[in-house]
Structure formats: C-alpha cells, structure tokens
C-alpha cells in the first residue's frame, strides 16, 4: 500500500533515497496507527479525566513569591523538618545534610550528617527521608537508599538514629530490602500516613510487568508498619501493596488528615514504552486501587483499573507532591501542589469531590527542575530544585531549597 502511494517518487532519481527512507518509515507509521486502533478498541477515555493536549495548563492566577532558603546542594531529593526548627535534606549522590534554623536563619552545615557510597545509577541514590512518628522521643528516622546487596541493586529502607545535636547519625536497622532498583523509574519517596503507617513509592524499574505483578513491590505504593512489617489491615492480606499499577511515583499526599485510604498521587507517564510518550498523571486513588500501568495509560480506562483525573500529553514528569495547608496563600489551601522536572514549574491542582476543578502553572522556567514539595513546620511550602541531576543546567550556586509564600 505504501509502495503504490509513493510510486510517483520513482520518476526522480534525486528523490530516490528519500523514497527509500519513506518506505522504511511509512510501514512503521501504519503499524503504530493500527496498534493504536487495537488499543482503542479495548479502552475508553475516562469521562472524568482531563487530558491537557498541549502545554501544561493556564498560568497561575494567585500572587506568590519564592524566597531562596539555602543553596549549594546537589540534587536535594527530600526534606524533613525537625521539632527544634532544623531540617534534614537528602542529596541523591549519597549525603544527608543538616540545615539549622531553616525557618528563620537557615545555614547549611558543611559536614554531612551521613555520607554513603552510592552505586552508580542515574535515578538512584539517597532519596526519601522521613521521621519516625515518635521522633521527638526516639530520634529515629528513615532513609530510602539505593544499595548493592549480593550483587543486586535494591532500594532499601533503613532506620537511623540522629545524634542529640543533629550532626551525626547511626544506622539502627534495615526495615525493608525487597525493592528492585534501577537507573530509571526508581520511585524512592517515603512518607508516614495519617494512620501512622510508612508508605513507600516504587517504580517499575524499567520492567512494566512488575507493576501488575502483586508478588513484586515494584510499581506500587507500599504500606508497612514503622518496623517494616506488613500491617494486618492492608488491602491484600499478607501483602505490602496499597496501590498497584504505578509506573514511577515520587509524590503523593492525603487530602484528609483523618483518612489514609484516599491518596492523591502523581505518576510518570511512558517515555517510549510500546510507542507511548508523555501522559504523566494525577490520580485520586483509594486503598487497593490498580492505577493501570502498563495496561492503560493517559486518560484511558478499563474495567477494574483506575484512570487518573488529570494527564498531560506533553511530558511533565512530576517530582514531589503536597497538599498546601498554609496561611500565607489562602487561595491554595487544600490544593495539590506538584513540583515538575522536565516542564520546570510548580503545578497547582484544585480538586473538588475527587475531580479536577482547575489547574494552573506557577514559576514556569524560573527555578528549573523541581523535585521535593513539602509543607514546613512553620506552615510555609518548601521546594527543592533538581538542576544538577544531569538533566538540567547546574548553576554555580548548585541546587537550592526555596520557600513559596505571598
Ligand atoms: Ca495510571
């Protein structure tokens, strides 16, 4: 069919090579098109999912400003705020750093609290950090770190004890070591839920089938006890899986501080798998949901799989996500705020009754790639840049933490 269509090109020798190029390309185009038809025959577009066809969304309508807190960081991935007003921040290459008096007079302590050798992986390293719910009394905190164990790369959840002055720490235990690590789709965030359980976001580690394999912790949101055990009331008895069908999440938050069962979670869309690209997602998920990867993507839906509420055709990929609860920007209260990497902006999503009412773009290209987004103990929103991760332009002052306020 392609041959007949392009037969006139045969009359010109000059176009001969172009003709053969077309001959190579056209069949693959038809192949892709027919694949899409097969795919569409089995999937519907979810009525409740907003698909942004071009760009990322309308510009922000609320006045905000960003204030630099500290600079001189290398891929700051996750922050926790200590009860005394200090903060700990992970640097993906393998360091935990202390920022003293982060709310008022922030200083980055030059000597790392922890420094570990990280096996070389582009998206792995020292990622999530989280405090034990009883940190004030036991000074325990958790890290999600990529390590080499018996020759295999894994993302391990370790528990550490912070010294009284906060400048050093000792490993206390390894609580979970079953997550396959990879240079891509590596997850890595850990957060305690309102139910006092430890949630871990994982990626498919480049193997999409793992996301639908309930024997694998990859491509999931996991729910564990603070000791790393499987809670008795998980959606699937005996399994750490809380949500499945995830490609690679680095961010989620609970809209109701009294209900851990509803989670707003961002996920990375495909970057070439099965000819698919873009289509990063915002999901409103309930305990036990299957978010569909790789069976469906973008706004597609299928029986027993949960479609997102927002997706972008153009690649965003989202870093961290947080629900704004501060007083400084009252218009943002209760909204999901997402740091985006490739699209280099802060994204505000207003959700009403589990659906997207409105969404907006802030700080477009002003700070570069954005990773962590988290509310501080002072009621202000803190964000980290990820410009020194090899995929951005690393400035002389390196990566930073900034505060978003009025
Ligand atoms: Ca999905």
Boltz pocket constraint, residues with backbone or C-beta under 6 A from the ligand:
constraints:
  - pocket:
      binder: B
      contacts: [[A, 245], [A, 267], [A, 281], [A, 291], [A, 292], [A, 293], [A, 296], [A, 297], [A, 298], [A, 306], [A, 307], [A, 308]]
      max_distance: 6.0
